[in-house]
Amino acid sequence: MKSKTISPVRMTVTAIFASLFCVCAWIAVPNPFGGAMFTMQTFAILLAGLMLTPLDAALAGLVYFLLGLAGLPVFSGGVTMYQRLFTPFGGYIIGFFIAPFVVSLVKTQLMNPLSGSDNPAKARGLKLAVYLLSAVIVGTLVIDTAGIIQFRLMTGMDWSHIIFTGAIVFLPTDIIKALLAVILAAALEKPLKHFYK
């Protein structure tokens, strides 16, 4: 989605995504691969990065962060930022804040060379590859890196143990959520671009 001005529609879409972050944070599902429960928050974060411009994605992340800063229970488990940010798991909040912007920025930069392609089928295939790269690799890496670093700083545990329990054990479900975000973003891009101006 490309736009030069922040229209009422763009502000509304940005607010909707910020709300989606909150709702998906409350959807907790047992992890079939072990470890703690996982939420659908990563799905919402990656979807925003894939569907919004870098500016709008950053604004959605900022609104979400400010809601948490205001003391609202918008994080997993229905907790506030002050109950989570200064714990070993607080780094993931930082990751959720910056990941939408980074994913959108990477996607936009990689998509620019494809805009002039005269082969629609090839362009669609390359676009899907860009979406997969942006969501599965970049988005997941940003979120997990922020989480792992803070966990290490606050606990002093071995890197190998932290990486396994804080990232690898969630990798299968993170990939599934990223793929869902890619599929939904690709499906909604065409219908939404007509009024997202």
N, C-alpha and C positions, 0 to 999 in steps of 0.2 A: 504494500500500500504506500503510495507516494503522495505527498501533499506539501505545499509551501507555507500554508497558514494553519493555525490551530482553530478549526471551525467548531461549532457546537456539537456536530456529529463526532468529531475526533475526541472532544472532551468527554462525551458520553461513552464512547467505546473504551477510552482509557479508564474511566470510572468503573465500567462493567468488568474490565479485566482485574482491576484492583479488588473489586468485590469477589471475583472468582478466586483470587488468591486466598482470600479469607475462608470462603466456603470449602475449598479443596483442602485447606489445612486441617479442617475438622473431620474430613473423611479418612478415618484410620482403618487399615486392613492388616490382618496378620501376614507377616512375611513368610511365604512358603519355603524360602531358602534359608531361614534361620534369622536370628537377631531380633531387634525390636520391630514393632509394627511400622509400616510405612504409610505415608499419606499420599494424596493425589496432588499435593502442592507443586511438586516438580513438573507434573503435566501442565498445570496452569501457567507456571513460569515460562516453560519452553514454548507453549502455545502463543503467549503474548510476544515473545521474542521473534517468533516466526511470522506473526500476522501484523504486528505494529511497526511503525517507523522507529528508528533508534530513539528519537526524541520522545515519542509517545510511550515506548517501552520503558524508557527511563522514568517518565512521569508516573506510569503505573506502579513501578517499583517504589518510587518516592512516596506516593500516596499510601501504599501498603505500609511502608516504614513509618510514616507519620501517624497512621492509625495505631500502630503498635506503640509509638512514642507517646501517644495520648493515653495509653493505658488500657486500650481495648483488647479483649482476649482473642486476637486474630491469628494466633500461632497454634501449632499442633498440640492437642490435649486441652485446648481452650485456655491456654495461659497467656499472660501479657508479656511484653518485651522485657520488662524488669524481672520477671521470673525466669527468663530463658537466656537473655543476651549475655549475662555475666556468669554463665555456667560453661562447662566444657563443650556443650552443644550449641552455644551461641553463635559460633562461626557460620553455621548454616543460615542463620538469619541474614548475615552480611552477604552470603552467597545468593540468597533469594532476592536481595535488594539490587545487586549489580548484574545478575545473570540475564534478565530480560534485555537490558541495554546491550550487553556484550553479544548475545546471540543475534539480536536484530542487526547490530553493526556488522558482524561477520557475514551474516546472510546478505545484507545489502551490498557490501563490498564485493562479495563473490558473484552476486547476481548481475551487477552492472555490466560486465563484459558479455553477458548472455542476452542483453536487451535488444541488440541489433541482429540477432540470429535470424536467418531466412529459412531455417529448417525447424518448423514447429515441433515435430516429434523429438528431434534431438534436443531442442531447448527444454521441453518438458522433462526429459530424462535427466538432463544436467541440473535443472531446477530441483528435482526431487533429490538428487545427490547432494546438492548444496544444503537443502533442508535437513537431510540426514546428518551431514557433517556438522552443521550448526547446532542441531539439537542434541544428538547422541554424544558427540565428542566435546564440543565447546561448552555447551550448557552444563552437562554433567560434570565436566572437569572444573568449571568455575565454582559450582556449588560445593562439590566434594573437597576441593582444595581449600576453600575458606573454612569449611568445617573441620578438616583434618588439622590445619595449622593451629586454630584456637584450641582444639582438643589437646594437641601436643604441648602448647604453651601452658595450659592450665593443669595438666596432669603429669607431664614429664614421662609418659609411657613410651615404650619403644615404637618407632615409626612403623615397623612391620605390623605390630598388633593394631595400631590405630588405623592404618590404611585398610587392613582386613575388616575390622569391625565397623569402621566408619564409612567405607566406600565399597569394597569388593562384595561384601555380603548383600548389599543393596543393588549391585550392578545389574543383575537380571531384571529386577522390577523397574529400575531406572530406564533400561533400554526399552522395555515394553511401554512405559509411559511416554518416552520420547517418540517411539514409533506411532503411538496414538496421536500425539501432538502433530506429527508430520502429516499423517493421513487427514486429520481434521483441518489443518491449516491449508493443505492443498485443495480440499473439497470446498472450503468456504472462501477462498481467495477471490474467485471469479464472481460469485454473487455479491460480495461485500464491496468490491472495488468500484461498483457503479454509484454508490452513495457515500463512500469514504473519501470525501474531497474537502 
